[in-house]
């Protein structure tokens, strides 16, 4: 009887040690600090995010024709942007998106940025309400109703896709049917 109890304790001890070791290994391989919840552009301009945000922002030169279309039409919209600081597509598109908004002097009071975790979840329920399955997702709203959205990657280019959305041209994101 004592041998059985000792064997059970030994088994539990060994298994728990393996689980702890596995968790530590996962934490080391996924040691990227992620942003979660509502944030501002200034948060991405600070370490550790600045290492990818600043070069993406500074090196982006939007196409002038698309920029002009955006400047003439975007001010009627509220924008809800979901992204993941861990996500390659977000790291590629989001700095460019912020530069576009800065270039057209968009009122950032009409912009809500939400960082999600790897499961595409954030505090609150907006990720569920808007059906966020891929990031970045940029949702354009008028009078509180969704008009269209940019999802994960561009069809033409970020600025041309947004120009099409805000000017009311037909635009279908890569995941719409």
N, C-alpha and C positions, 0 to 999 in steps of 0.2 A: 504494500500500500504506500509506504513512504517513497519507494522507488518511483511509483507512478506519479505521485505529487511532485517529486523532484524533477522528473522528466517533463511534466507539464510546465513547471516554472522555467526550466531551461529552454524549452521550445518557445514559450512566450518571450523570454528575454532575447533569444536569438532573432526571432521574427521582428520584434520591436526595434532591435538594433539595425536590422536590414532596412526597415521602413525609414528610420531616422537618417541612415546613410543615403538612401535613395532621395529623400526630400532635400538633404543638403546638396546632393549632386544636381538636382533640378534647379535649386536656387542659384547655384554657381553658374549653370549654363544659361539661366534666364535672369541674370543679374541686372538686366536693363530696368532702370527706374521708370515706372509708367505714371503718367498723369491720369487722374480719374475725376470725372465730374466737370462742372462748369469752370471755364478758364478764360483768360484774356491773352491777346497776342504777346503781351509783355512776359507772360509765363514761358512761352516758347523761346523767347530771346535770351533766357538765362540757362546756365548749365543745368542738367546735362543735355537739354534739347537744343541749345544754341549750336552745338557741333554740326547738326544737319539743317537746322532752321535758317541760320544766317547765310550760309553759302547758297542754299536754294532760293532764298529771297533776293540776295544781292545779284546773283547771276542770271536771274530771269528777266528777259526782255520781251514783254508781250507784243503781239502783232498789233500794229497801230490801228488798222481798220476795225478789228474786234474790240480793242480798247475804247475806241470812239463810240461804237454801238453800245457797249456796256455803260459808258459814262452818260449817254443820253437816255438810258432806260432803267438802270438798276435802282434808282432812288425811290421808286414806288414799291419796293419789296422789303420784306423782313426776311432774314436769312437764319436758318438753323443749320449749323454745321457739326457733324459727328466725325470724330477721327480717333485714331489710336497712335500714341507716341511710339509704340512698338511696331507699327505697321509700315512696311516699305512704301506702299502706295500713298499713305498719308504723309510720310516724310517727303515724298516726291511732289505731291500736289498741293498740300496745305501752305507751304511757304509761298508758292506762286499765287495761291488764292488770296493770301493776305496782301501780297504786293499789288495784285489787281485792285483790291478794295482801297488800298492807300493811293494808288495812281488816279482813281476816279473820285477820291475824297468821299467815300461812302461813310455815312453816319453809323459808327460802330454801336450806337445805342440800339440799332435795328438788327444787330447780329448777336446770336447766342451760340457759343462754342461749347461742345460737350465732348470730353475725352472718355472713351470706353475702354474696358479691359479686353482681353483676348476673346472672351465669350460675347463681345459686342454689347456689354451691359454697363450701365452707369447708375449712380444714385438717382432716385426718382423713377418716373415711368415713361419719360419721353422716348427712350430707345424702343420700348414696346409699342407705344402709341403710334410712332412713325415707321414701325417695321424695319428697324435697322439690322441688316444682315451682312453688309459689307461696308468697309470704310476706305477712304472718306466718303461720306454721303453729305451732300450740300443741298438743302431743301429751300426752295424759293416760295415764299408765301405772300399772298395779297389778301388783305382783310381777314387774316387768320386762317385762310384756306390754302392748301398746297396747290401751286400752279404746275411745278415740275421739279425734278431733282437730277443732280449729277451724282453718279454712283461709281466709285472706285477708280475708274480710269476714263480718259477722254475718248470720244468718238473721233473728233478732228484734232483739237487741242483744248486745253482747259479754257483758254480765253474765248475760242470760237464756240465751244459748247455753251459757255455761260452767255455769250452774246446772243446765240440762238434762243436760249431760254428766256432771257429778259426782254428780248424784242418780240416775243410771241411767235417766233418761227417754230415749225415742227421740230421737235427734238425728242429722240427716244434714247434713253440711257442703255448701256450694253446689256442690262439684265431685264429690261421690260420685254413683254411678249407682244 
